[in-house]
């Protein structure tokens, strides 16, 4: 309706006769019309988009929880696109960060935390942690945590979103890794639903793979760094839509109070 009245006003203005002796240039008038029309279109479209981002979503089934996680970021290209999709569905996730990335892309770390997501540890260099002694392990994990905290140093209100959760690279773990993690106050974070977005699958194939395995208490693995993640971005939109339609509550896996307790 608002767009209708704007366009009607525009039409009335353009229909008014010119006074005086100056002849209007027809090309100029056409350009003015196109400019004003584009302004109306952009204004009303942006208003609709703002409304869509804040529209309440259907109530979730309390028995259906899904935990969303992302590995291998932060990435200045792909992480912001992940955040845009999360905002669209009013969802949050835990981001398991590689220390060398969080040290380099501090603005991206800040953007992820500012959107209400939680930040966790994926080692500094993405090494196989089962091959390291405690000194090497503690450097990989400790330096990563420090790099994340450094990115948030001017925003103490976000410090609580840095968690003591560690996801071993490649999912490789053993009793020694668990013991080292416990010694440093960390919980080991694994997953039980791999979307296989790392395998180069098309978005529709990722959705099909996900849908076949979906059930309550799934810890969902996606990636927001490491390589081209365009298929991940498109698949994430499909997956979140499916979760919402099935009545799932979408949550971070790890928070300040620790990892979620899941049924298996």
C-alpha positions as CSV (number, residue, x, y, z in Angstrom):
1,X,0.0,0.0,0.0
2,X,2.8,2.4,0.9
3,X,4.5,1.7,-2.4
4,X,1.2,2.4,-4.3
5,X,0.8,5.9,-2.7
6,X,4.4,6.7,-3.5
7,X,4.1,5.7,-7.1
8,X,0.8,7.7,-7.4
9,X,2.4,10.8,-6.0
10,X,5.3,10.3,-8.4
11,X,2.9,10.1,-11.3
12,X,1.0,13.3,-10.3
13,X,4.3,15.2,-10.0
14,X,5.5,14.2,-13.4
15,X,2.1,15.0,-15.0
16,X,2.2,18.7,-13.8
17,X,2.9,21.2,-16.7
18,X,6.0,23.2,-16.7
19,X,5.7,27.0,-16.2
20,X,7.9,29.5,-17.9
21,X,9.7,29.6,-21.2
22,X,12.3,26.9,-20.6
23,X,11.5,23.7,-22.5
24,X,12.3,20.5,-20.5
25,X,14.6,18.0,-22.2
26,X,12.7,14.8,-22.7
27,X,15.8,12.7,-22.1
28,X,16.3,14.4,-18.8
29,X,12.7,13.9,-17.8
30,X,13.0,10.2,-18.5
31,X,16.1,10.0,-16.4
32,X,14.4,11.7,-13.5
33,X,11.5,9.3,-13.7
34,X,13.8,6.2,-13.7
35,X,15.8,7.6,-10.8
36,X,12.7,8.3,-8.7
37,X,11.2,4.9,-9.5
38,X,14.4,3.2,-8.5
39,X,14.4,5.1,-5.3
40,X,10.8,3.9,-4.5
41,X,11.7,0.3,-5.4
42,X,14.8,0.3,-3.3
43,X,13.2,1.9,-0.3
44,X,10.2,-0.4,-0.2
45,X,12.2,-3.5,-0.9
46,X,14.7,-2.7,1.9
47,X,11.7,-2.1,4.3
48,X,10.3,-5.5,3.4
49,X,13.7,-7.2,4.0
50,X,14.1,-5.5,7.4
51,X,10.6,-6.8,8.4
52,X,11.5,-10.3,7.3
53,X,14.6,-10.4,9.5
54,X,12.5,-9.6,12.6
55,X,9.4,-11.7,11.9
56,X,8.9,-14.2,14.7
57,X,9.4,-17.8,13.6
58,X,7.1,-20.6,14.5
59,X,7.5,-21.9,18.0
60,X,9.9,-24.8,18.3
61,X,9.1,-28.3,19.7
62,X,10.9,-28.5,23.1
63,X,11.8,-32.1,22.3
64,X,13.6,-31.1,19.1
65,X,16.9,-29.5,19.4
66,X,19.7,-29.2,16.8
67,X,23.1,-27.9,17.5
68,X,24.8,-25.9,14.7
69,X,28.6,-25.8,14.4
70,X,31.1,-24.4,11.9
71,X,34.8,-25.4,11.5
72,X,37.9,-23.9,9.9
73,X,37.1,-20.2,10.1
74,X,37.0,-17.3,10.6
75,X,37.1,-16.4,6.9
76,X,36.5,-12.8,5.8
77,X,34.6,-13.9,2.7
78,X,32.5,-16.9,3.8
79,X,31.9,-16.2,7.5
80,X,29.9,-13.0,6.9
81,X,27.8,-14.9,4.4
82,X,27.1,-17.6,7.0
83,X,26.1,-14.9,9.5
84,X,23.7,-13.4,7.0
85,X,21.9,-16.8,6.6
86,X,21.9,-17.3,10.4
87,X,20.3,-13.9,10.9
88,X,17.6,-14.7,8.3
89,X,16.5,-17.7,10.5
90,X,17.3,-16.1,13.8
91,X,19.7,-18.9,14.5
92,X,23.0,-19.1,16.4
93,X,25.9,-21.5,16.2
94,X,29.3,-22.4,17.7
95,X,32.3,-21.5,15.5
96,X,35.4,-23.6,16.0
97,X,38.2,-21.3,15.0
98,X,41.7,-22.0,13.7
99,X,44.0,-19.7,15.6
100,X,46.0,-18.5,12.7
101,X,42.8,-17.3,11.1
102,X,41.4,-15.7,14.2
103,X,44.7,-13.9,14.7
104,X,44.6,-12.6,11.1
105,X,40.9,-11.8,10.7
106,X,40.0,-10.2,14.0
107,X,37.2,-8.1,12.6
108,X,35.5,-11.3,11.5
109,X,35.9,-12.8,14.9
110,X,34.2,-9.7,16.4
111,X,31.4,-9.9,13.8
112,X,30.7,-13.5,14.7
113,X,30.6,-12.8,18.4
114,X,28.6,-9.6,18.0
115,X,25.8,-11.6,16.3
116,X,25.4,-13.7,19.4
117,X,27.3,-16.8,18.4
118,X,29.8,-18.6,20.6
119,X,33.5,-19.1,19.8
120,X,35.5,-22.3,20.3
121,X,38.9,-23.8,19.6
122,X,40.0,-25.8,16.5
123,X,43.8,-25.5,17.2
124,X,46.2,-22.9,15.8
125,X,47.6,-24.7,12.8
126,X,45.0,-27.5,12.2
127,X,47.5,-30.2,13.2
128,X,46.6,-33.7,14.1
129,X,46.6,-33.3,17.9
130,X,47.2,-37.1,18.5
131,X,50.8,-36.6,17.2
132,X,51.7,-33.9,19.8
133,X,53.2,-34.0,23.2
134,X,51.6,-31.9,25.9
135,X,53.8,-28.9,25.2
136,X,52.9,-28.9,21.5
137,X,49.2,-29.5,22.4
138,X,49.1,-26.6,24.9
139,X,50.6,-24.2,22.4
140,X,48.1,-25.2,19.7
141,X,45.2,-24.8,22.0
142,X,46.4,-21.9,24.2
143,X,47.5,-19.7,21.4
144,X,44.2,-20.2,19.6
145,X,42.3,-19.1,22.7
146,X,44.5,-16.1,23.1
147,X,44.1,-15.0,19.5
148,X,40.3,-15.2,19.9
149,X,40.4,-13.2,23.1
150,X,42.7,-10.6,21.5
151,X,40.1,-10.0,18.8
152,X,37.5,-9.2,21.5
153,X,39.8,-7.2,23.8
154,X,38.0,-3.9,23.2
155,X,34.6,-5.6,23.8
156,X,34.6,-7.1,27.3
157,X,30.8,-7.7,27.0
158,X,31.6,-10.4,24.5
159,X,34.2,-12.3,26.6
160,X,31.6,-14.8,27.9
161,X,31.1,-16.1,24.3
162,X,34.6,-17.5,24.2
163,X,34.1,-21.1,25.4
164,X,36.4,-23.9,26.7
165,X,35.5,-26.3,23.9
166,X,38.0,-27.9,21.6
167,X,37.2,-29.7,18.3
168,X,40.3,-31.7,17.2
169,X,41.2,-31.2,13.5
170,X,40.0,-34.1,11.3
171,X,38.0,-35.4,14.3
172,X,41.2,-37.2,15.4
173,X,41.3,-37.9,19.1
174,X,42.5,-40.5,21.6
175,X,42.8,-40.9,25.3
176,X,45.9,-38.7,25.4
177,X,44.1,-35.8,23.6
178,X,41.2,-36.1,26.1
179,X,43.6,-36.1,29.0
180,X,45.5,-33.1,27.7
181,X,42.2,-31.2,27.0
182,X,41.0,-32.0,30.6
183,X,44.3,-30.7,32.0
184,X,43.7,-27.4,30.2
185,X,40.1,-27.2,31.3
186,X,38.7,-28.0,27.9
187,X,35.9,-30.3,26.7
188,X,36.3,-32.2,23.5
189,X,33.6,-31.3,20.9
190,X,32.7,-33.9,18.3
191,X,29.7,-34.1,15.9
192,X,27.1,-36.7,15.0
193,X,25.8,-35.3,11.7
194,X,28.3,-34.4,9.0
195,X,26.7,-32.5,6.2
196,X,29.7,-33.3,4.0
197,X,29.8,-29.8,2.8
198,X,33.6,-30.3,2.5
199,X,33.2,-33.0,-0.2
200,X,32.2,-30.6,-3.0
201,X,28.5,-31.7,-3.0
202,X,25.8,-29.6,-4.6
203,X,23.5,-27.8,-2.1
204,X,20.6,-30.1,-2.9
205,X,22.8,-33.1,-2.2
206,X,24.0,-31.6,1.1
207,X,20.3,-31.2,2.0
208,X,19.4,-34.7,1.1
209,X,22.4,-36.1,3.1
210,X,21.4,-34.0,6.0
211,X,17.7,-34.9,5.9
212,X,18.4,-38.6,5.8
213,X,20.3,-38.3,9.1
214,X,18.3,-35.7,10.9
215,X,16.8,-36.5,14.3
216,X,16.8,-34.6,17.7
217,X,20.1,-33.9,19.4
218,X,22.1,-33.8,16.2
219,X,25.4,-31.8,16.4
220,X,25.6,-30.5,12.8
221,X,29.0,-30.0,11.1
222,X,29.4,-27.3,8.5
223,X,32.5,-25.3,7.5
224,X,33.0,-21.5,7.1
225,X,36.6,-21.5,6.0
226,X,39.4,-23.5,4.3
227,X,38.2,-23.2,0.7
228,X,35.3,-22.1,-1.5
229,X,32.2,-22.4,0.6
230,X,29.5,-21.2,-1.9
231,X,27.8,-24.5,-1.8
232,X,27.9,-24.4,2.0
233,X,26.1,-21.0,2.0
234,X,23.4,-22.2,-0.3
235,X,23.0,-25.5,1.5
236,X,22.8,-23.8,4.9
237,X,19.8,-21.8,3.8
238,X,18.1,-25.0,2.7
239,X,19.0,-26.8,6.0
240,X,17.9,-24.1,8.3
241,X,14.6,-23.8,6.4
242,X,14.1,-27.6,6.8
243,X,14.9,-27.4,10.5
244,X,12.4,-24.6,11.1
245,X,9.7,-26.3,9.1
246,X,10.2,-29.5,11.2
247,X,9.9,-27.5,14.5
248,X,13.5,-27.6,15.6
249,X,15.2,-25.2,18.0
250,X,18.6,-24.3,16.6
251,X,21.3,-23.7,19.2
252,X,25.0,-23.3,19.7
253,X,26.6,-26.6,20.9
254,X,29.0,-24.9,23.3
255,X,28.4,-22.0,25.6
256,X,30.0,-20.3,28.6
257,X,28.5,-23.1,30.9
258,X,29.9,-25.9,28.7
259,X,28.8,-28.3,26.0
260,X,25.1,-29.3,25.6
261,X,24.3,-32.7,27.0
262,X,22.8,-34.7,24.2
263,X,21.0,-38.0,24.0
264,X,23.4,-39.6,21.5
